[in-house]
Amino acid sequence: MRKDPVTRVTVEIFGQKYTLKGEASEDYIREVAQFVDEKMRELSAKNPSLDTTKTAVLTAVNLADEYFKLQQEYEDLIKLIEAETRGKQS
């Protein structure tokens, strides 16, 4: 059984270097890291008194909130498509 190659990429997020590993492409891993860095910097600019740990945790909470909202929108769209498909089959 062949395993996908593991990509190792060193990135910088909020001034700290991290070596990330994954099966995705180097470009994708860098894009994700850049996204997280941007979100942390946006939050830090609005709340300059927060330390790095609190900035990271609040960024994670905000991203989780966005994820759950998008997941709900996706599920709602699937239900809508299924309802329309059933309506056309009747």
MMTF fields as JSON, N, C-alpha, C and O atoms, coordinates in Angstrom:
{
  "mmtfVersion": "1.0.0",
  "mmtfProducer": "UNKNOWN",
  "numBonds": 359,
  "numAtoms": 360,
  "numGroups": 90,
  "numChains": 1,
  "numModels": 1,
  "chainsPerModel": [1],
  "groupsPerChain": [90],
  "chainIdList": ["A"],
  "bondAtomList": [4, 2, 8, 6, 12, 10, 16, 14, 20, 18, 24, 22, 28, 26, 32, 30, 36, 34, 40, 38, 44, 42, 48, 46, 52, 50, 56, 54, 60, 58, 64, 62, 68, 66, 72, 70, 76, 74, 80, 78, 84, 82, 88, 86, 92, 90, 96, 94, 100, 98, 104, 102, 108, 106, 112, 110, 116, 114, 120, 118, 124, 122, 128, 126, 132, 130, 136, 134, 140, 138, 144, 142, 148, 146, 152, 150, 156, 154, 160, 158, 164, 162, 168, 166, 172, 170, 176, 174, 180, 178, 184, 182, 188, 186, 192, 190, 196, 194, 200, 198, 204, 202, 208, 206, 212, 210, 216, 214, 220, 218, 224, 222, 228, 226, 232, 230, 236, 234, 240, 238, 244, 242, 248, 246, 252, 250, 256, 254, 260, 258, 264, 262, 268, 266, 272, 270, 276, 274, 280, 278, 284, 282, 288, 286, 292, 290, 296, 294, 300, 298, 304, 302, 308, 306, 312, 310, 316, 314, 320, 318, 324, 322, 328, 326, 332, 330, 336, 334, 340, 338, 344, 342, 348, 346, 352, 350, 356, 354],
  "bondOrderList": [1, 1, 1, 1, 1, 1, 1, 1, 1, 1, 1, 1, 1, 1, 1, 1, 1, 1, 1, 1, 1, 1, 1, 1, 1, 1, 1, 1, 1, 1, 1, 1, 1, 1, 1, 1, 1, 1, 1, 1, 1, 1, 1, 1, 1, 1, 1, 1, 1, 1, 1, 1, 1, 1, 1, 1, 1, 1, 1, 1, 1, 1, 1, 1, 1, 1, 1, 1, 1, 1, 1, 1, 1, 1, 1, 1, 1, 1, 1, 1, 1, 1, 1, 1, 1, 1, 1, 1, 1],
  "groupList": [{"groupName": "MET", "atomNameList": ["N", "CA", "C", "O"], "elementList": ["N", "C", "C", "O"], "formalChargeList": [0, 0, 0, 0], "bondAtomList": [1, 0, 2, 1, 3, 2], "bondOrderList": [1, 1, 2], "singleLetterCode": "M", "chemCompType": "L-PEPTIDE LINKING"}, {"groupName": "ARG", "atomNameList": ["N", "CA", "C", "O"], "elementList": ["N", "C", "C", "O"], "formalChargeList": [0, 0, 0, 0], "bondAtomList": [1, 0, 2, 1, 3, 2], "bondOrderList": [1, 1, 2], "singleLetterCode": "R", "chemCompType": "L-PEPTIDE LINKING"}, {"groupName": "LYS", "atomNameList": ["N", "CA", "C", "O"], "elementList": ["N", "C", "C", "O"], "formalChargeList": [0, 0, 0, 0], "bondAtomList": [1, 0, 2, 1, 3, 2], "bondOrderList": [1, 1, 2], "singleLetterCode": "K", "chemCompType": "L-PEPTIDE LINKING"}, {"groupName": "ASP", "atomNameList": ["N", "CA", "C", "O"], "elementList": ["N", "C", "C", "O"], "formalChargeList": [0, 0, 0, 0], "bondAtomList": [1, 0, 2, 1, 3, 2], "bondOrderList": [1, 1, 2], "singleLetterCode": "D", "chemCompType": "L-PEPTIDE LINKING"}, {"groupName": "PRO", "atomNameList": ["N", "CA", "C", "O"], "elementList": ["N", "C", "C", "O"], "formalChargeList": [0, 0, 0, 0], "bondAtomList": [1, 0, 2, 1, 3, 2], "bondOrderList": [1, 1, 2], "singleLetterCode": "P", "chemCompType": "L-PEPTIDE LINKING"}, {"groupName": "VAL", "atomNameList": ["N", "CA", "C", "O"], "elementList": ["N", "C", "C", "O"], "formalChargeList": [0, 0, 0, 0], "bondAtomList": [1, 0, 2, 1, 3, 2], "bondOrderList": [1, 1, 2], "singleLetterCode": "V", "chemCompType": "L-PEPTIDE LINKING"}, {"groupName": "THR", "atomNameList": ["N", "CA", "C", "O"], "elementList": ["N", "C", "C", "O"], "formalChargeList": [0, 0, 0, 0], "bondAtomList": [1, 0, 2, 1, 3, 2], "bondOrderList": [1, 1, 2], "singleLetterCode": "T", "chemCompType": "L-PEPTIDE LINKING"}, {"groupName": "GLU", "atomNameList": ["N", "CA", "C", "O"], "elementList": ["N", "C", "C", "O"], "formalChargeList": [0, 0, 0, 0], "bondAtomList": [1, 0, 2, 1, 3, 2], "bondOrderList": [1, 1, 2], "singleLetterCode": "E", "chemCompType": "L-PEPTIDE LINKING"}, {"groupName": "ILE", "atomNameList": ["N", "CA", "C", "O"], "elementList": ["N", "C", "C", "O"], "formalChargeList": [0, 0, 0, 0], "bondAtomList": [1, 0, 2, 1, 3, 2], "bondOrderList": [1, 1, 2], "singleLetterCode": "I", "chemCompType": "L-PEPTIDE LINKING"}, {"groupName": "PHE", "atomNameList": ["N", "CA", "C", "O"], "elementList": ["N", "C", "C", "O"], "formalChargeList": [0, 0, 0, 0], "bondAtomList": [1, 0, 2, 1, 3, 2], "bondOrderList": [1, 1, 2], "singleLetterCode": "F", "chemCompType": "L-PEPTIDE LINKING"}, {"groupName": "GLY", "atomNameList": ["N", "CA", "C", "O"], "elementList": ["N", "C", "C", "O"], "formalChargeList": [0, 0, 0, 0], "bondAtomList": [1, 0, 2, 1, 3, 2], "bondOrderList": [1, 1, 2], "singleLetterCode": "G", "chemCompType": "PEPTIDE LINKING"}, {"groupName": "GLN", "atomNameList": ["N", "CA", "C", "O"], "elementList": ["N", "C", "C", "O"], "formalChargeList": [0, 0, 0, 0], "bondAtomList": [1, 0, 2, 1, 3, 2], "bondOrderList": [1, 1, 2], "singleLetterCode": "Q", "chemCompType": "L-PEPTIDE LINKING"}, {"groupName": "TYR", "atomNameList": ["N", "CA", "C", "O"], "elementList": ["N", "C", "C", "O"], "formalChargeList": [0, 0, 0, 0], "bondAtomList": [1, 0, 2, 1, 3, 2], "bondOrderList": [1, 1, 2], "singleLetterCode": "Y", "chemCompType": "L-PEPTIDE LINKING"}, {"groupName": "LEU", "atomNameList": ["N", "CA", "C", "O"], "elementList": ["N", "C", "C", "O"], "formalChargeList": [0, 0, 0, 0], "bondAtomList": [1, 0, 2, 1, 3, 2], "bondOrderList": [1, 1, 2], "singleLetterCode": "L", "chemCompType": "L-PEPTIDE LINKING"}, {"groupName": "ALA", "atomNameList": ["N", "CA", "C", "O"], "elementList": ["N", "C", "C", "O"], "formalChargeList": [0, 0, 0, 0], "bondAtomList": [1, 0, 2, 1, 3, 2], "bondOrderList": [1, 1, 2], "singleLetterCode": "A", "chemCompType": "L-PEPTIDE LINKING"}, {"groupName": "SER", "atomNameList": ["N", "CA", "C", "O"], "elementList": ["N", "C", "C", "O"], "formalChargeList": [0, 0, 0, 0], "bondAtomList": [1, 0, 2, 1, 3, 2], "bondOrderList": [1, 1, 2], "singleLetterCode": "S", "chemCompType": "L-PEPTIDE LINKING"}, {"groupName": "ASN", "atomNameList": ["N", "CA", "C", "O"], "elementList": ["N", "C", "C", "O"], "formalChargeList": [0, 0, 0, 0], "bondAtomList": [1, 0, 2, 1, 3, 2], "bondOrderList": [1, 1, 2], "singleLetterCode": "N", "chemCompType": "L-PEPTIDE LINKING"}],
  "groupTypeList": [0, 1, 2, 3, 4, 5, 6, 1, 5, 6, 5, 7, 8, 9, 10, 11, 2, 12, 6, 13, 2, 10, 7, 14, 15, 7, 3, 12, 8, 1, 7, 5, 14, 11, 9, 5, 3, 7, 2, 0, 1, 7, 13, 15, 14, 2, 16, 4, 15, 13, 3, 6, 6, 2, 6, 14, 5, 13, 6, 14, 5, 16, 13, 14, 3, 7, 12, 9, 2, 13, 11, 11, 7, 12, 7, 3, 13, 8, 2, 13, 8, 7, 14, 7, 6, 1, 10, 2, 11, 15],
  "groupIdList": [1, 2, 3, 4, 5, 6, 7, 8, 9, 10, 11, 12, 13, 14, 15, 16, 17, 18, 19, 20, 21, 22, 23, 24, 25, 26, 27, 28, 29, 30, 31, 32, 33, 34, 35, 36, 37, 38, 39, 40, 41, 42, 43, 44, 45, 46, 47, 48, 49, 50, 51, 52, 53, 54, 55, 56, 57, 58, 59, 60, 61, 62, 63, 64, 65, 66, 67, 68, 69, 70, 71, 72, 73, 74, 75, 76, 77, 78, 79, 80, 81, 82, 83, 84, 85, 86, 87, 88, 89, 90],
  "secStructList": [7, 7, 7, 7, 7, 7, 3, 3, 3, 3, 3, 3, 3, 6, 6, 3, 3, 3, 3, 3, 3, 3, 1, 1, 7, 2, 2, 2, 2, 2, 2, 2, 2, 2, 2, 2, 2, 2, 2, 2, 2, 2, 2, 2, 2, 2, 7, 6, 6, 7, 7, 2, 2, 2, 2, 2, 2, 2, 2, 2, 2, 2, 2, 2, 2, 2, 2, 2, 2, 2, 2, 2, 2, 2, 2, 2, 2, 2, 2, 2, 2, 2, 2, 2, 2, 2, 2, 2, 2, 7],
  "xCoordList": [0.841, 0.0, 0.89, 1.762, 0.677, 1.494, 0.922, -0.271, 1.777, 1.358, 1.68, 2.664, 0.835, 1.13, 2.365, 2.563, 3.194, 4.388, 4.009, 3.05, 4.779, 4.542, 5.357, 6.56, 4.692, 5.337, 5.684, 4.857, 6.905, 7.343, 7.595, 8.308, 7.006, 7.149, 7.381, 6.664, 8.375, 8.59, 7.876, 8.108, 7.001, 6.202, 6.365, 6.857, 5.945, 5.943, 4.512, 3.84, 4.066, 2.729, 2.879, 3.357, 2.467, 2.481, 3.871, 4.016, 4.886, 6.255, 6.976, 8.135, 6.306, 6.917, 7.073, 6.189, 8.203, 8.419, 7.894, 8.087, 7.228, 6.69, 7.028, 6.986, 7.362, 7.515, 6.241, 5.94, 5.502, 4.231, 4.429, 5.184, 3.747, 3.796, 2.385, 1.424, 2.275, 0.968, 1.083, 2.152, -0.024, -0.055, -0.43, -0.411, -0.768, -1.131, 0.144, 1.256, -0.05, 1.095, 1.718, 1.082, 2.961, 3.65, 2.898, 2.761, 2.414, 1.672, 0.42, 0.108, -0.293, -1.516, -1.201, -1.879, -0.176, 0.2, 0.597, 0.226, 1.35, 1.745, 0.516, 0.443, -0.435, -1.648, -2.452, -2.95, -2.575, -3.295, -2.58, -3.217, -1.268, -0.494, -0.624, -0.751, -0.593, -0.731, -2.113, -2.244, -3.14, -4.499, -4.581, -5.146, -4.014, -4.024, -3.254, -3.703, -2.099, -1.298, -2.097, -2.102, -2.763, -3.562, -4.683, -4.926, -5.368, -6.463, -5.947, -6.587, -4.793, -4.224, -3.821, -4.031, -3.248, -2.818, -4.027, -3.98, -5.109, -6.331, -6.87, -7.222, -6.931, -7.441, -6.526, -6.999, -5.233, -4.267, -4.342, -4.183, -4.582, -4.688, -5.895, -5.853, -6.968, -8.176, -8.067, -8.75, -7.199, -7.041, -5.553, -5.05, -4.848, -3.392, -2.909, -1.735, -3.782, -3.349, -3.322, -2.823, -3.849, -3.867, -2.474, -1.726, -2.133, -0.867, -1.036, -2.141, 0.065, 0.052, -0.887, -1.613, -0.882, -1.735, -3.207, -3.971, -3.607, -5.012, -5.386, -6.497, -4.467, -4.72, -4.939, -5.85, -4.107, -4.234, -5.551, -6.231, -5.908, -7.149, -8.366, -9.275, -8.4, -9.549, -9.631, -10.726, -8.494, -8.495, -9.07, -9.864, -8.672, -9.206, -10.717, -11.439, -11.194, -12.639, -13.363, -14.41, -12.812, -13.432, -13.462, -14.463, -12.366, -12.325, -13.293, -13.926, -13.41, -14.371, -15.795, -16.623, -16.08, -17.394, -17.693, -18.778, -16.725, -16.904, -17.142, -18.003, -16.378, -16.515, -17.918, -18.555, -18.401, -19.727, -20.825, -21.781, -20.69, -21.682, -21.667, -22.724, -20.48, -20.383, -20.918, -21.564, -20.649, -21.156, -22.689, -23.316, -23.287, -24.744, -25.304, -26.314, -24.654, -25.09, -25.032, -25.94, -23.968, -23.804, -24.933, -25.543, -25.205, -26.276, -27.628, -28.443, -27.876, -29.124, -29.244, -30.322, -28.143, -28.156, -28.407, -29.145, -27.799, -28.024, -29.498, -30.087, -30.094, -31.519, -32.38, -33.35, -32.033, -32.774, -32.677, -33.68, -31.483, -31.283, -32.052, -32.69, -32.001, -32.732, -34.234, -34.929, -34.745, -36.176, -36.582, -37.632, -35.758, -36.063, -36.005, -36.818, -35.055, -34.933, -36.149, -36.677, -36.595, -37.791, -39.019, -39.877, -39.095, -40.228, -40.293, -41.386, -39.164, -39.123, -39.425, -39.892, -39.166, -39.41, -40.876, -41.316, -41.63, -43.048, -43.907, -45.119],
  "yCoordList": [-1.179, 0.0, 1.248, 1.386, 2.14, 3.336, 4.493, 4.786, 5.133, 6.314, 7.555, 7.594, 8.574, 9.857, 10.45, 10.29, 11.133, 11.735, 12.851, 13.593, 12.944, 13.986, 15.214, 15.126, 16.345, 17.614, 18.315, 18.395, 18.818, 19.605, 21.021, 21.245, 21.969, 23.371, 24.196, 24.043, 25.061, 25.993, 27.293, 27.893, 27.71, 28.919, 29.823, 29.405, 31.06, 31.99, 32.45, 32.954, 32.263, 32.691, 33.577, 33.141, 34.814, 35.782, 35.885, 35.933, 35.916, 36.111, 34.87, 34.948, 33.724, 32.469, 31.528, 31.441, 30.827, 29.858, 28.494, 28.071, 27.819, 26.481, 25.609, 26.067, 24.36, 23.396, 22.567, 21.832, 22.703, 22.0, 20.81, 20.883, 19.718, 18.525, 18.191, 18.353, 17.724, 17.311, 16.654, 16.632, 16.12, 15.462, 16.428, 16.059, 17.652, 18.667, 19.241, 18.984, 20.019, 20.634, 21.716, 22.237, 22.038, 23.1, 24.421, 25.165, 24.712, 25.959, 26.024, 27.067, 24.909, 24.879, 25.109, 25.887, 24.431, 24.58, 26.022, 26.579, 26.623, 28.03, 28.95, 29.91, 28.656, 29.474, 29.405, 30.422, 28.211, 28.046, 28.804, 29.5, 28.668, 29.363, 30.876, 31.591, 31.358, 32.799, 33.283, 34.372, 32.477, 32.816, 32.959, 33.927, 31.99, 32.035, 33.26, 33.959, 33.511, 34.678, 35.969, 36.834, 36.093, 37.298, 37.463, 38.566, 36.366, 36.437, 36.843, 37.632, 36.306, 36.673, 38.142, 38.837, 38.615, 40.019, 40.963, 42.029, 40.574, 41.388, 41.514, 42.605, 40.388, 40.392, 41.202, 41.966, 41.035, 41.758, 43.268, 44.051, 43.671, 45.103, 45.722, 46.881, 44.945, 45.441, 45.355, 46.079, 44.457, 44.217, 44.151, 43.078, 45.274, 45.249, 44.816, 44.484, 44.816, 44.429, 42.911, 42.437, 42.146, 40.69, 40.105, 40.535, 39.114, 38.422, 37.393, 37.176, 36.774, 35.851, 34.674, 34.278, 34.114, 32.957, 33.319, 32.588, 34.428, 34.841, 35.18, 34.886, 35.795, 36.089, 34.796, 34.707, 33.795, 32.51, 31.82, 31.301, 31.815, 31.146, 31.859, 31.208, 33.179, 33.917, 33.787, 33.745, 33.724, 33.491, 32.114, 31.961, 31.115, 29.763, 29.732, 29.081, 30.428, 30.489, 31.167, 30.692, 32.274, 32.973, 32.1, 32.073, 31.385, 30.506, 29.335, 28.923, 28.799, 27.721, 28.22, 27.507, 29.436, 30.038, 30.156, 29.792, 30.666, 30.772, 29.398, 29.242, 28.405, 27.043, 26.495, 25.965, 26.619, 26.101, 26.802, 26.162, 28.112, 28.843, 28.381, 28.195, 28.194, 27.707, 26.285, 25.943, 25.466, 24.094, 24.095, 23.312, 24.962, 25.056, 25.545, 25.026, 26.546, 27.031, 25.912, 25.767, 25.129, 24.006, 22.991, 22.546, 22.633, 21.673, 22.211, 21.461, 23.502, 24.116, 24.072, 23.805, 24.334, 24.276, 22.862, 22.667, 21.876, 20.477, 20.124, 19.494, 20.522, 20.254, 20.931, 20.345, 22.158, 22.886, 22.176, 22.019, 21.752, 21.037, 19.726, 19.379, 18.993, 17.727, 17.96, 17.187, 19.014, 19.317, 19.681, 19.248, 20.476, 20.849, 19.637, 19.507, 18.756, 17.545, 16.647, 16.091, 16.504, 15.693, 16.31, 15.599, 17.642, 18.34, 18.132, 18.024, 18.073, 17.865, 16.428, 16.163, 15.492, 14.081, 13.718, 12.674, 14.552, 14.248, 14.478, 14.271],
  "zCoordList": [0.0, 0.0, 0.0, 0.858, -0.941, -1.107, -0.297, -0.365, 0.455, 1.211, 0.405, -0.334, 0.556, -0.072, 0.592, 1.797, -0.191, 0.412, 1.384, 1.17, 2.439, 3.437, 3.055, 2.81, 3.008, 2.697, 4.005, 4.913, 4.094, 5.254, 4.779, 3.801, 5.479, 5.1, 6.364, 7.353, 6.326, 7.43, 7.082, 6.032, 7.994, 7.783, 8.994, 10.043, 8.828, 9.954, 10.193, 9.292, 11.429, 11.827, 13.053, 14.1, 12.904, 14.004, 14.646, 15.867, 13.773, 14.244, 14.733, 15.141, 14.698, 15.141, 13.951, 13.099, 13.902, 12.828, 13.269, 14.409, 12.334, 12.566, 11.37, 10.228, 11.63, 10.552, 10.534, 11.475, 9.443, 9.3, 8.377, 7.408, 8.682, 7.845, 7.401, 8.154, 6.168, 5.678, 4.324, 3.715, 3.865, 2.563, 1.45, 0.276, 1.807, 0.815, 0.192, 0.656, -0.863, -1.535, -0.657, 0.26, -0.955, -0.221, -0.359, 0.613, -1.562, -1.786, -0.919, -0.344, -0.828, -0.028, 1.451, 2.122, 1.95, 3.359, 3.647, 4.68, 2.732, 2.907, 2.886, 3.653, 2.014, 1.923, 3.223, 3.706, 3.78, 5.046, 6.164, 6.955, 6.225, 7.257, 7.11, 8.104, 5.884, 5.643, 6.078, 6.638, 5.824, 6.228, 7.75, 8.26, 8.466, 9.93, 10.423, 11.331, 9.821, 10.196, 10.007, 10.882, 8.871, 8.597, 9.613, 10.101, 9.931, 10.904, 12.285, 12.981, 12.68, 13.977, 13.989, 14.983, 12.896, 12.826, 12.829, 13.444, 12.144, 12.159, 13.583, 14.03, 14.284, 15.656, 16.571, 17.413, 16.403, 17.227, 16.992, 17.928, 15.754, 15.446, 16.15, 16.562, 16.286, 16.952, 18.475, 19.2, 18.948, 20.393, 20.743, 21.078, 20.672, 20.846, 22.232, 22.396, 23.212, 24.562, 24.764, 25.785, 23.807, 23.952, 23.757, 22.879, 24.589, 24.377, 23.253, 22.756, 22.868, 21.732, 21.96, 21.048, 23.159, 23.436, 23.302, 22.671, 23.885, 23.795, 22.36, 21.92, 21.634, 20.221, 19.448, 18.625, 19.712, 19.017, 19.356, 18.471, 20.637, 21.052, 20.483, 19.968, 20.566, 20.027, 18.507, 17.947, 17.847, 16.403, 16.099, 15.171, 16.876, 16.685, 16.901, 16.145, 17.922, 18.188, 17.026, 16.587, 16.529, 15.397, 14.148, 13.432, 13.885, 12.712, 12.864, 11.892, 14.079, 14.32, 14.1, 13.534, 14.543, 14.331, 12.834, 12.382, 12.072, 10.619, 10.001, 9.136, 10.446, 9.931, 10.195, 9.285, 11.428, 11.766, 10.965, 10.527, 10.774, 9.979, 8.526, 7.922, 7.964, 6.582, 6.456, 5.465, 7.455, 7.449, 7.465, 6.751, 8.269, 8.322, 6.992, 6.518, 6.383, 5.068, 4.034, 3.215, 4.075, 3.149, 3.336, 2.363, 4.585, 4.865, 4.414, 3.877, 4.625, 4.181, 2.659, 2.128, 1.958, 0.49, -0.012, -0.977, 0.635, 0.247, 0.416, -0.461, 1.528, 1.757, 0.701, 0.22, 0.338, -0.684, -2.032, -2.729, -2.392, -3.66, -3.655, -4.649, -2.548, -2.452, -2.561, -3.22, -1.926, -1.992, -3.414, -3.889, -4.097, -5.482, -6.396, -7.312, -6.154, -6.964, -6.763, -7.727, -5.521, -5.248, -5.909, -6.432, -5.881, -6.489, -7.988, -8.543, -8.65, -10.103, -10.478, -11.586, -9.566, -9.848, -9.662, -10.144, -8.979, -8.706, -9.912, -9.855]
}
